[in-house]
Amino acid sequence: MSFLFAGDAIKKLVYSIAGEKYRDLVTIRFNWERIVGKLLAERTNLKKLQHQTLFVGVTNNVWMQELVLRKQQIIEDIKLMLGISLKDIVFFLERGEKW
C-alpha cells in the first residue's frame, strides 16, 4: 500500500477545484513564501492573475516599497522556479482581516 501525504492530497484537490483558469495563480500561491520569503509572504495577499499581471495586496506602504524594488527579481524568480511568465506585478495597499 502506498501512502499519500495530506499536503499533496490537499494541493491536488485545490488544483482540481481551481481548474485550468486559476492553475497559475494557485501555483504561485503555493510557492509564494519560497519566492518572496516568509516575512513578505505574511504581509501580502495574492488577489488575482489577469493577462499575465499578478495583483498583490500589501499591508502597508513600507512593505509595498520593498516589493516594488524587488518586482523584477520576483517576476524572474517566478519564471525560473515555476515556468510562469508574468508581464507585470501590481502592488496595492489593502486593509483587511488578514492583518
C-alpha positions as CSV (number, residue, x, y, z in Angstrom):
1,M,0.0,0.0,0.0
2,S,1.4,3.4,-0.8
3,F,0.7,6.5,1.3
4,L,-0.1,9.9,0.1
5,F,0.9,12.9,2.2
6,A,-2.0,15.0,3.3
7,G,-0.4,18.2,1.9
8,D,-0.1,16.5,-1.5
9,A,-3.8,15.4,-1.4
10,I,-4.9,19.0,-0.5
11,K,-2.8,20.5,-3.3
12,K,-4.3,18.1,-5.8
13,L,-7.8,18.9,-4.5
14,V,-7.2,22.7,-4.8
15,Y,-5.8,22.3,-8.3
16,S,-8.9,20.2,-9.4
17,I,-11.3,22.8,-7.9
18,A,-9.4,25.8,-9.3
19,G,-9.3,24.3,-12.8
20,E,-7.1,25.4,-15.7
21,K,-8.2,29.0,-15.4
22,Y,-6.7,29.5,-12.0
23,R,-3.8,27.0,-12.2
24,D,-1.0,29.5,-12.5
25,L,-2.4,31.7,-9.6
26,V,-2.7,28.6,-7.4
27,T,0.9,27.5,-8.3
28,I,2.2,31.0,-7.5
29,R,0.3,31.0,-4.2
30,F,1.6,27.6,-3.1
31,N,5.2,28.8,-3.8
32,W,4.8,32.5,-2.7
33,E,6.7,32.1,0.5
34,R,9.6,30.4,-1.3
35,I,9.7,33.2,-3.9
36,V,9.5,36.3,-1.6
37,G,10.4,34.9,1.8
38,K,8.4,34.3,4.9
39,L,8.3,37.9,6.1
40,L,7.0,39.4,2.9
41,A,4.6,36.4,2.3
42,E,3.0,37.1,5.6
43,R,2.4,40.7,4.7
44,T,0.9,40.1,1.2
45,N,-2.3,38.7,-0.2
46,L,-2.4,37.4,-3.8
47,K,-5.6,38.7,-5.3
48,K,-5.7,37.7,-9.0
49,L,-3.8,36.9,-12.1
50,Q,-5.1,38.6,-15.2
51,H,-3.5,39.0,-18.6
52,Q,-0.1,37.9,-17.2
53,T,-0.3,40.6,-14.5
54,L,-0.3,39.5,-10.8
55,F,-2.3,41.7,-8.4
56,V,-0.9,41.6,-4.8
57,G,-2.4,43.4,-1.8
58,V,0.1,44.6,0.8
59,T,-0.3,45.5,4.4
60,N,1.4,48.9,4.3
61,N,3.5,51.3,2.2
62,V,6.8,50.2,3.7
63,W,6.4,46.6,2.6
64,M,4.9,47.8,-0.7
65,Q,8.1,49.8,-1.4
66,E,10.2,46.8,-0.7
67,L,8.2,44.7,-3.1
68,V,8.3,47.3,-5.8
69,L,12.0,47.4,-5.6
70,R,12.2,43.6,-5.9
71,K,9.4,43.4,-8.5
72,Q,11.7,42.5,-11.5
73,Q,13.5,39.8,-9.4
74,I,10.2,38.4,-8.3
75,I,9.0,38.1,-11.9
76,E,12.3,36.4,-12.9
77,D,12.1,34.0,-9.9
78,I,8.5,33.0,-10.8
79,K,9.6,32.3,-14.4
80,L,12.7,30.4,-13.2
81,M,11.1,28.4,-10.4
82,L,7.6,27.8,-11.8
83,G,7.8,28.4,-15.5
84,I,5.1,31.0,-15.4
85,S,5.7,34.2,-17.4
86,L,4.4,37.5,-16.0
87,K,4.4,40.8,-17.7
88,D,3.9,42.8,-14.5
89,I,3.0,42.8,-10.8
90,V,0.7,45.4,-9.4
91,F,1.1,46.0,-5.7
92,F,-1.7,47.9,-3.8
93,L,-2.4,48.8,-0.2
94,E,-5.1,46.6,1.3
95,R,-6.7,46.8,4.7
96,G,-8.3,43.5,5.7
97,E,-8.9,40.8,8.2
98,K,-5.5,39.2,7.4
99,W,-3.7,41.9,9.2
